Every structure is written in C-alpha cells, then in structure tokens.
C-alpha cells in the first residue's frame, strides 16, 4: 500500500460470488468506513457539480471541498452539499489536509496549470478529458509528476460507462480473439455547448475536445498509434457560431501493430438518437465483434455460435448512471472512475488511463490537427 494512504485495504469487487460479471448491478471497487474515505476537492463546479452528487454513491471517497470563481456555482454546490468547504481561491482548496484527491473540471486551457499546482501541493489528481489541449505542456507535466511522485487519472468517462466496461470484460475474456479493426465515433450537435461554454470557440479544437472520446477508445484497444490521416469540414452550425477549425472530423489511424482504426466526430449535425447512439465503439475481432453505446445502456455482441446477443441495462442501472429520467449527465461513470482511482491509490497498483497514457492520446490528437492543416498523413510523436 502507498504509505501516503494508511487506510484499510479496499476490497475490489467487479464480479459476483459465482465469478460472473456484474450484469445489471452497479460496479463496486470496495467500501471503507466513511471517516477513512479519501477526501476529494473539486475545482470547476459546473461539470464538477455532477461529481459532487455522484460521490454520494462512493464507497472509497467523500466530497470535502469545492472551488469556483462563480458565486452562483459556489452557492449551488453548498446548497446541494451542506457542510462542504467552498472557496473561490484554488490555493485555499489545495492547502486543506483533508483533500487527498483534486478533481479538475475547469476549461481545458487551465488544466495543465491546475494539475501542476495540485501535484506541487502533494495531491493526486483526477482531470476530465481532454487532459490538456496544448501538447507543448506535456513535458512540463511529466517532470512535475516525476518530481512530486503524484499520480493522475484521466477522467475518460466513456471507458467507465457500463456498456464499455462490459465490452472490455468480453474482450479481456478472449471471446473476440485479436482486435483487428476499431470503429469509434462521438457525434453530438453542440449549439447548446457553445452557448454554455463560449470559450470552446476560441480556446480549443474539436480534435482535442469531443474527439478525445473515440480516440481514447481506439488507443484502449490498439495501443500506440504510429500514423493518422484526417479530413474535416466546418458545418453550417459551426459557421454560425464562428468556429475557426473543423467541427466535423474523420480520421484513419494505424497502430504500431499494423491494426487499424477509424474515428468520426460531427458536432454540427441533426441527430438521429433512435438510429445511432452519440458515442459508439465497434470492435471487430478475429473471433467475434461487439458494439457498445452511450447514452444507451446497451451492448451487443456475437457469441461463439454466431448468435447476436444484446445486453440492456436501462431498467436495472439508469437510476445509478442518470439519477433522473434524462439520459446522460455522467453520474455513474464519474463515481466509477473516482472509486477505481481511489482503489488503485489504496492498493499501490497502476491505474489507467494515467498521465503517460493521457499524454499519449494528446499526441495523437496533435497529429490529427497537423493532418487537418496539411491534408497529409502524419506520424505520431509519442515522445511527449
């Protein structure tokens, strides 16, 4: 166990007593007494407010502090979580000894600064995706992590959503054989997002923002990517909001192994939610295939006999993942990835995606931007 966390060991439980996967049951990464749970401080109380609510279901963590420059967000957080320490000053949150994990949900351009300050304050970090949107900051973060010995978990929520967790379990069981092709997308009309977060128009690129979901999924299965070739366009919706770079992007990716993947992101189209889920990961293996979806709580696969099987967790798990009738909002997956990270801190085992893996994904996204700008295939620099 990491000597920084002198707590009772968490018992990891991803399976039923019979050894069968937890189909239809929320995931548990263990439970320890509430007084011993790792204290979490959240900076960025818009999306971070979701984490504060999600922590009510945690068995390993507890919310102890929140930080935001918006007074309205601070008041809303305190109303939802009475007794929480609330501040507009990040340094005050970092100075608290009851904060062991800092959860970062600030605008993308601030991630590197907030990660570095948390490391230097002796805190481990959860950072929402994209980890950073400026690859030039990668070396600085690597050096800071090495200097301080602190750990980071990238908040790639899609990985920790039930259909994608079940898809991964099926893959790791060997049921699909070797993965030969991965097809992943995140397609979502984003006019509401531009209105909610206008900084995205000037301060980030959709290759780093929305595309971080499917790129991460492809890397999860194919590993290191050696080359990408991307094409893109600006949709009419993007033009109307003043978007400067493509908001519809298609990418072919080649892994070091020679396996291939395809990623699509369209943020200006008219959705067909009954026909296609917002996020999908289609694994094509030597012995079978599977498809996981978000926000649908469904995963479909072909068994060894070629029979198509669909697992639908909506009725059994929507209360955990959604907390209300509206699909989305990330409650369950946020709790999952925080408890997962806490369990790895308590056991001293490695976590994924960690800082190195997250920065590797950033380098793939940088190569995608370069390919969009040049129209040429681009080799991926994995040196960080």
Steps between C-alpha positions, in 0.01 A plus 500: 500500500610854427628638831316825429169317551511312828144375470333160508548318172208530259360172378461514123176341381421503130346153498224313671589223749452252215770675301250631244519866391278744686235517229219724617673603821697819566873454525676506832870559557471437871372674811681647799360691802382847402743672735791327322391575145730708282403867503425653161526868414333611178604802294254608230150461643303490178582150381671442835164534674407169337793338678390643835161333454656178368723473808193427712516147359877456553637234729857634508478880468316795649453858385672747734561818295398691191643796310362728229535864402121520450307593812187336359683170453638519852154561645348217297772260617451594864122464470545150357775399744455677837820506704726500195793743518445743212746760371578709195874462563666180373791545741259474795368168371853369444607601852241276665647179650166321460530526119694200370366503142440812293237462227546751216204609284616844392521624137755300302759776471542502881550126550880496490530785749249344739658154475847638569383698803323194642810281455719759670251520787537124554166398350411225257279608211195408296481720189212496258571449133670639304794475736657806333432675170855629454751218441790734576404470869556122507869501598433748781234271651718191465784668687267622774355152549851351521609767748199464730417131459130582464258306284232601252188336359357637176123535536414317177139446600414279202737225617314484831148486357338158541475388134868585441605330825310186396647517151847513654424201724388303194820595317723409796327161529632419152152466353580722199852378436745761370354843427573576136292814435342759733234743380407770755304823483367787707234689306305765690340829395673769705313830468400467867866446591619815324239697695595335831878513449581772244872465577498181291466706181831681551701289746478144375472277194243224457789261436591545869151546637232262369734280299689410818228241574529283186877550472539370855280200422707412193825528700349289781483206260768564239767650727760740366400676176776564247316697230175689440335648194215745566252696291252753628245768421318779681125441512239772454442491877872550559510793259204663676688489832830624357691172530848541350597133455310190381207385714451188288810278488573152363830326579669180391751370758773237465636335815860394556369143466365575151138473617272782388231722644258768389371796699214734412382813680222727374384785724270687264253244365138406567504198728309176449515358855272206423725396213852573632625563852708811569808293583563152362795262505485216247766234562569261213701203618636183348240293690210741543374857514330728752340844511474721811287816511452825693263628635308181427571243769543225242778275374463254211730214406513174309571185700714208389206351309442821308186586695450875549439586865397836643548595864267784604566655843258792477244384754752356743762778491351828373443621857872471569632642173239771437339580841192630314305428181733703278773285349857611551655723767775247584410429865577128493814514288643788707451296819646194326821667389556676830450182705716309252780756542464497879520120502829516307641766733409285799647181353806662339405345164527696172194675362386564142484734319776662705707809420724324248210338317304824504792693353540230234140563395572875490787432257264306274260794508784740414582284198132514398510881510820501293342264246192722475725801438724333240264250339773236541550188716695588813732286711412514869768632735466283813797655675278762666 
